[in-house]
Amino acid sequence: MNALLEILQKDARLSTSQMADRLGKTEVEVAAMLDSLISEGAILGFHAVTDHEKIGDHRVSALIDVKLTPERDGGFDRMARRIAKFDQVISCYLMSGGYDLAVIVEGDDLREVARFVSEKLSTLDGVISTATHFQLKVYKQSGFQASDPQEDERLPVTP
């Protein structure tokens, strides 16, 4: 199963036939493995990793560090799940260090992200503080190198 997951993480567009060839299994076996991984919740979904610059997507992304008051008998789990349900939240992680959660959000512009933080996130009971870090440029995302337009424009050096 781990080998199949590695293949999917590198290229989820492969057909079951191609995955079967790489794994030395039949298509039926690979399809059954995939069904099992999905039904067990090991595979949460599939998505394309996109270069937002190239598709003209000018949405704003931010990483928000959140400090919480842990709940009795629940720690951070209930609050983290509540925060993760907001539409603006792309990812939410429990972290070690100075903050408890790392929350990645997206919005149409800086104001939308700021409104989310000030009107929704910061107002939740149990949220002690937040620190918002806006994404300026992507170099690598989900294991894929982002293209650099400046690299493409450079002229070759010749003697």
MIDOSE-1310 file (N, C-alpha, C; in nm, 2 decimals, decimal comma, always signed):
residues 159
mnal	+0,08/-0,12/+0,00/+0,00/+0,00/+0,00/+0,09/+0,13/+0,00; +0,20/+0,12/+0,08/+0,28/+0,24/+0,08/+0,34/+0,28/-0,06; +0,38/+0,17/-0,13/+0,43/+0,20/-0,27/+0,33/+0,26/-0,36; +0,21/+0,22/-0,34/+0,10/+0,27/-0,42/+0,08/+0,42/-0,38
leil	+0,08/+0,45/-0,26/+0,07/+0,59/-0,21/+0,18/+0,68/-0,26; +0,30/+0,63/-0,26/+0,41/+0,70/-0,32/+0,39/+0,73/-0,47; +0,35/+0,64/-0,54/+0,32/+0,66/-0,68/+0,22/+0,76/-0,70; +0,11/+0,76/-0,62/+0,00/+0,85/-0,64/+0,04/+0,99/-0,60
qkda	+0,13/+1,01/-0,50/+0,17/+1,14/-0,45/+0,26/+1,20/-0,56; +0,33/+1,12/-0,64/+0,42/+1,18/-0,74/+0,34/+1,21/-0,87; +0,24/+1,13/-0,90/+0,16/+1,15/-1,02/+0,03/+1,07/-1,01; -0,07/+1,14/-0,96/-0,21/+1,08/-0,95/-0,28/+1,06/-1,08
rlst	-0,22/+1,11/-1,19/-0,29/+1,10/-1,32/-0,27/+0,96/-1,38; -0,18/+0,88/-1,33/-0,15/+0,75/-1,38/-0,27/+0,67/-1,38; -0,29/+0,59/-1,49/-0,40/+0,49/-1,49/-0,37/+0,37/-1,40; -0,48/+0,30/-1,37/-0,46/+0,18/-1,28/-0,37/+0,08/-1,35
sqma	-0,37/+0,08/-1,48/-0,29/-0,01/-1,56/-0,14/+0,03/-1,54; -0,11/+0,16/-1,55/+0,03/+0,21/-1,53/+0,08/+0,18/-1,39; -0,01/+0,21/-1,29/+0,03/+0,18/-1,15/+0,05/+0,03/-1,13; -0,03/-0,05/-1,19/-0,02/-0,20/-1,18/+0,12/-0,24/-1,24
drlg	+0,15/-0,19/-1,35/+0,28/-0,22/-1,41/+0,40/-0,18/-1,32; +0,39/-0,07/-1,26/+0,50/-0,02/-1,17/+0,51/-0,11/-1,04; +0,39/-0,16/-1,00/+0,39/-0,23/-0,87/+0,40/-0,38/-0,90; +0,39/-0,43/-1,02/+0,40/-0,57/-1,05/+0,27/-0,64/-1,00
ktev	+0,16/-0,57/-1,02/+0,03/-0,63/-0,98/-0,07/-0,61/-1,09; -0,19/-0,67/-1,08/-0,29/-0,66/-1,18/-0,37/-0,53/-1,16; -0,44/-0,49/-1,26/-0,53/-0,37/-1,25/-0,63/-0,39/-1,14; -0,69/-0,51/-1,14/-0,79/-0,54/-1,04/-0,74/-0,53/-0,90
evaa	-0,61/-0,58/-0,87/-0,55/-0,56/-0,74/-0,53/-0,42/-0,71; -0,48/-0,34/-0,80/-0,46/-0,20/-0,78/-0,59/-0,12/-0,75; -0,69/-0,15/-0,83/-0,82/-0,09/-0,81/-0,88/-0,12/-0,67; -0,86/-0,25/-0,63/-0,90/-0,29/-0,49/-0,83/-0,22/-0,38
mlds	-0,69/-0,20/-0,41/-0,61/-0,13/-0,31/-0,66/+0,02/-0,30; -0,68/+0,08/-0,41/-0,73/+0,22/-0,41/-0,86/+0,23/-0,34; -0,95/+0,15/-0,37/-1,09/+0,15/-0,31/-1,07/+0,13/-0,16; -0,98/+0,05/-0,11/-0,96/+0,02/+0,03/-0,90/+0,15/+0,10
lise	-0,80/+0,21/+0,03/-0,74/+0,33/+0,09/-0,84/+0,44/+0,10; -0,92/+0,46/+0,00/-1,02/+0,56/+0,00/-1,13/+0,54/+0,11; -1,18/+0,41/+0,12/-1,28/+0,38/+0,22/-1,23/+0,39/+0,36; -1,10/+0,36/+0,38/-1,04/+0,37/+0,51/-1,01/+0,51/+0,55
gail	-1,01/+0,60/+0,46/-0,98/+0,74/+0,49/-0,83/+0,77/+0,48; -0,75/+0,68/+0,43/-0,61/+0,70/+0,41/-0,58/+0,80/+0,30; -0,67/+0,79/+0,19/-0,66/+0,89/+0,08/-0,78/+0,99/+0,11; -0,75/+1,11/+0,13/-0,86/+1,21/+0,16/-0,91/+1,27/+0,03
gfha	-0,84/+1,27/-0,07/-0,89/+1,33/-0,20/-0,77/+1,34/-0,30; -0,81/+1,40/-0,41/-0,71/+1,42/-0,52/-0,72/+1,56/-0,56; -0,61/+1,62/-0,60/-0,62/+1,76/-0,65/-0,49/+1,79/-0,74; -0,51/+1,89/-0,82/-0,39/+1,93/-0,91/-0,31/+2,03/-0,83
vtdh	-0,18/+2,03/-0,84/-0,10/+2,13/-0,78/-0,08/+2,23/-0,90; -0,12/+2,36/-0,87/-0,12/+2,45/-0,98/-0,02/+2,57/-0,95; +0,02/+2,63/-1,06/+0,11/+2,75/-1,05/+0,01/+2,87/-1,06; -0,03/+2,93/-0,95/-0,13/+3,03/-0,95/-0,09/+3,15/-1,04
ekig	+0,04/+3,18/-1,05/+0,08/+3,29/-1,14/+0,04/+3,27/-1,28; +0,07/+3,14/-1,33/+0,04/+3,11/-1,47/-0,10/+3,10/-1,50; -0,19/+3,08/-1,41/-0,33/+3,07/-1,44/-0,41/+3,20/-1,40; -0,33/+3,30/-1,36/-0,39/+3,43/-1,33/-0,47/+3,43/-1,20
dhrv	-0,44/+3,34/-1,11/-0,51/+3,34/-0,99/-0,44/+3,43/-0,89; -0,50/+3,54/-0,85/-0,43/+3,64/-0,76/-0,48/+3,63/-0,62; -0,54/+3,52/-0,58/-0,58/+3,50/-0,44/-0,46/+3,52/-0,35; -0,49/+3,55/-0,23/-0,39/+3,57/-0,13/-0,39/+3,46/-0,03
sali	-0,27/+3,41/+0,00/-0,26/+3,30/+0,10/-0,18/+3,35/+0,22; -0,22/+3,30/+0,34/-0,15/+3,34/+0,46/-0,14/+3,22/+0,56; -0,04/+3,22/+0,63/-0,02/+3,13/+0,74/-0,05/+3,20/+0,87; -0,14/+3,15/+0,95/-0,17/+3,22/+1,07/-0,13/+3,13/+1,19
dvkl	-0,05/+3,18/+1,27/-0,01/+3,11/+1,40/-0,12/+3,15/+1,50; -0,17/+3,04/+1,56/-0,28/+3,07/+1,66/-0,24/+3,01/+1,79; -0,26/+3,09/+1,90/-0,23/+3,04/+2,03/-0,37/+3,02/+2,10; -0,39/+2,91/+2,16/-0,52/+2,87/+2,22/-0,51/+2,84/+2,36
tper	-0,62/+2,85/+2,43/-0,63/+2,80/+2,57/-0,68/+2,65/+2,55; -0,61/+2,55/+2,60/-0,65/+2,41/+2,59/-0,78/+2,39/+2,67; -0,87/+2,31/+2,62/-0,99/+2,27/+2,69/-0,97/+2,15/+2,78; -1,04/+2,15/+2,89/-1,03/+2,04/+2,98/-1,09/+1,92/+2,91
dggf	-1,02/+1,81/+2,92/-1,06/+1,68/+2,86/-1,07/+1,68/+2,71; -1,02/+1,79/+2,65/-1,02/+1,79/+2,50/-0,89/+1,85/+2,44; -0,82/+1,92/+2,52/-0,70/+1,98/+2,47/-0,73/+2,08/+2,36; -0,67/+2,07/+2,24/-0,69/+2,16/+2,13/-0,78/+2,11/+2,02
drma	-0,81/+1,98/+2,03/-0,89/+1,91/+1,92/-1,02/+1,98/+1,88; -1,10/+2,01/+1,98/-1,23/+2,06/+1,94/-1,22/+2,20/+1,88; -1,13/+2,28/+1,93/-1,11/+2,42/+1,87/-1,05/+2,41/+1,73; -0,95/+2,32/+1,72/-0,89/+2,30/+1,59/-0,99/+2,25/+1,48
rria	-1,07/+2,16/+1,52/-1,18/+2,11/+1,43/-1,28/+2,22/+1,39; -1,31/+2,31/+1,49/-1,40/+2,42/+1,46/-1,34/+2,52/+1,37; -1,21/+2,55/+1,39/-1,14/+2,64/+1,30/-1,13/+2,59/+1,16; -1,10/+2,46/+1,15/-1,08/+2,39/+1,02/-1,20/+2,39/+0,94
kfdq	-1,32/+2,41/+1,00/-1,45/+2,41/+0,92/-1,47/+2,54/+0,84; -1,40/+2,65/+0,87/-1,42/+2,77/+0,80/-1,38/+2,75/+0,65; -1,46/+2,81/+0,56/-1,43/+2,80/+0,42/-1,30/+2,85/+0,38; -1,25/+2,96/+0,45/-1,13/+3,02/+0,41/-1,01/+2,94/+0,45
visc	-1,02/+2,84/+0,54/-0,91/+2,76/+0,59/-0,88/+2,64/+0,49; -0,76/+2,64/+0,44/-0,71/+2,54/+0,35/-0,65/+2,42/+0,42; -0,58/+2,45/+0,53/-0,51/+2,35/+0,61/-0,50/+2,40/+0,75; -0,50/+2,31/+0,85/-0,49/+2,34/+0,99/-0,41/+2,23/+1,06
ylms	-0,30/+2,27/+1,13/-0,21/+2,18/+1,19/-0,19/+2,21/+1,34; -0,18/+2,11/+1,42/-0,14/+2,13/+1,56/+0,01/+2,13/+1,56; +0,07/+2,23/+1,62/+0,22/+2,25/+1,61/+0,28/+2,25/+1,75; +0,41/+2,22/+1,75/+0,49/+2,25/+1,87/+0,55/+2,39/+1,86
ggyd	+0,60/+2,44/+1,97/+0,66/+2,57/+1,97/+0,57/+2,68/+2,04; +0,59/+2,80/+1,99/+0,53/+2,91/+2,06/+0,38/+2,93/+2,03; +0,33/+2,87/+1,92/+0,19/+2,87/+1,89/+0,14/+2,73/+1,88; +0,01/+2,72/+1,90/-0,05/+2,58/+1,90/-0,10/+2,53/+1,76
lavi	-0,15/+2,62/+1,68/-0,20/+2,58/+1,55/-0,13/+2,66/+1,44; -0,11/+2,60/+1,33/-0,07/+2,67/+1,21/-0,19/+2,66/+1,11; -0,25/+2,77/+1,07/-0,37/+2,77/+0,99/-0,34/+2,84/+0,86; -0,36/+2,77/+0,75/-0,34/+2,83/+0,62/-0,47/+2,87/+0,56
vegd	-0,48/+2,99/+0,52/-0,61/+3,05/+0,47/-0,59/+3,11/+0,33; -0,69/+3,12/+0,26/-0,69/+3,19/+0,13/-0,81/+3,29/+0,12; -0,78/+3,40/+0,06/-0,89/+3,50/+0,03/-0,86/+3,57/-0,10; -0,97/+3,65/-0,14/-0,95/+3,72/-0,27/-0,85/+3,83/-0,26
dlre	-0,83/+3,89/-0,14/-0,73/+3,99/-0,12/-0,69/+4,00/+0,03; -0,60/+4,09/+0,06/-0,55/+4,11/+0,19/-0,66/+4,14/+0,29; -0,76/+4,23/+0,25/-0,87/+4,27/+0,33/-0,95/+4,15/+0,37; -0,98/+4,06/+0,28/-1,06/+3,95/+0,31/-1,00/+3,86/+0,42
varf	-0,87/+3,83/+0,40/-0,79/+3,76/+0,50/-0,79/+3,83/+0,64; -0,77/+3,96/+0,63/-0,77/+4,04/+0,76/-0,91/+4,03/+0,82; -1,02/+4,04/+0,75/-1,15/+4,03/+0,80/-1,17/+3,90/+0,87; -1,13/+3,79/+0,80/-1,14/+3,66/+0,86/-1,07/+3,65/+0,99
vsek	-0,95/+3,70/+1,00/-0,88/+3,69/+1,12/-0,94/+3,78/+1,23; -0,98/+3,90/+1,20/-1,04/+3,99/+1,30/-1,18/+3,96/+1,34; -1,26/+3,92/+1,25/-1,40/+3,90/+1,27/-1,44/+3,75/+1,31; -1,37/+3,66/+1,26/-1,41/+3,52/+1,28/-1,31/+3,44/+1,37
lstl	-1,18/+3,44/+1,34/-1,08/+3,36/+1,41/-1,05/+3,42/+1,55; -1,02/+3,55/+1,55/-0,98/+3,61/+1,68/-1,09/+3,62/+1,78; -1,21/+3,62/+1,73/-1,33/+3,64/+1,82/-1,37/+3,50/+1,89; -1,32/+3,39/+1,85/-1,35/+3,26/+1,90/-1,31/+3,25/+2,05
dgvi	-1,40/+3,20/+2,14/-1,36/+3,18/+2,27/-1,24/+3,08/+2,27; -1,14/+3,10/+2,34/-1,02/+3,01/+2,35/-0,91/+3,06/+2,27; -0,93/+3,15/+2,17/-0,82/+3,20/+2,09/-0,75/+3,31/+2,17; -0,63/+3,29/+2,21/-0,55/+3,39/+2,29/-0,49/+3,50/+2,20
stat	-0,42/+3,45/+2,09/-0,36/+3,54/+2,00/-0,34/+3,48/+1,86; -0,31/+3,57/+1,76/-0,28/+3,52/+1,63/-0,16/+3,60/+1,57; -0,09/+3,54/+1,48/+0,01/+3,61/+1,41/+0,00/+3,57/+1,26; -0,02/+3,67/+1,17/-0,05/+3,64/+1,03/+0,07/+3,67/+0,95
hfql	+0,10/+3,57/+0,86/+0,22/+3,58/+0,77/+0,16/+3,56/+0,63; +0,17/+3,67/+0,55/+0,12/+3,66/+0,41/+0,23/+3,59/+0,32; +0,18/+3,51/+0,23/+0,27/+3,44/+0,13/+0,31/+3,54/+0,03; +0,43/+3,56/+0,00/+0,48/+3,65/-0,10/+0,51/+3,58/-0,24
kvyk	+0,57/+3,46/-0,23/+0,61/+3,39/-0,35/+0,62/+3,24/-0,32; +0,59/+3,16/-0,42/+0,60/+3,02/-0,40/+0,72/+2,96/-0,48; +0,81/+2,89/-0,41/+0,92/+2,82/-0,47/+0,90/+2,67/-0,49; +0,83/+2,61/-0,39/+0,79/+2,47/-0,40/+0,66/+2,45/-0,33
qsgf	+0,58/+2,37/-0,39/+0,45/+2,34/-0,33/+0,41/+2,19/-0,35; +0,37/+2,13/-0,24/+0,33/+1,99/-0,24/+0,44/+1,90/-0,31; +0,56/+1,93/-0,30/+0,67/+1,85/-0,36/+0,71/+1,89/-0,50; +0,64/+1,99/-0,55/+0,67/+2,03/-0,69/+0,74/+2,17/-0,69
qasd	+0,84/+2,18/-0,77/+0,91/+2,31/-0,78/+0,83/+2,41/-0,87; +0,81/+2,53/-0,82/+0,74/+2,63/-0,90/+0,83/+2,68/-1,01; +0,78/+2,71/-1,12/+0,86/+2,77/-1,23/+0,90/+2,91/-1,19; +1,02/+2,95/-1,24/+1,07/+3,09/-1,22/+1,07/+3,16/-1,35
pqed	+0,98/+3,26/-1,37/+0,98/+3,32/-1,50/+1,11/+3,39/-1,54; +1,18/+3,44/-1,44/+1,31/+3,50/-1,47/+1,41/+3,40/-1,52; +1,41/+3,27/-1,48/+1,50/+3,17/-1,53/+1,47/+3,15/-1,68; +1,34/+3,15/-1,72/+1,31/+3,13/-1,86/+1,35/+3,25/-1,95
erlp	+1,36/+3,37/-1,89/+1,39/+3,49/-1,97/+1,55/+3,51/-1,99; +1,63/+3,44/-1,91/+1,77/+3,46/-1,92/+1,83/+3,42/-2,05; +1,92/+3,49/-2,10/+1,99/+3,46/-2,22/+2,10/+3,36/-2,19; +2,13/+3,27/-2,28/+2,24/+3,17/-2,25/+2,37/+3,25/-2,25
vtp	+2,47/+3,21/-2,17/+2,60/+3,27/-2,17/+2,69/+3,19/-2,27; +2,75/+3,27/-2,36/+2,84/+3,21/-2,45/+2,97/+3,28/-2,45; +3,08/+3,21/-2,48/+3,22/+3,27/-2,47/+3,24/+3,36/-2,59
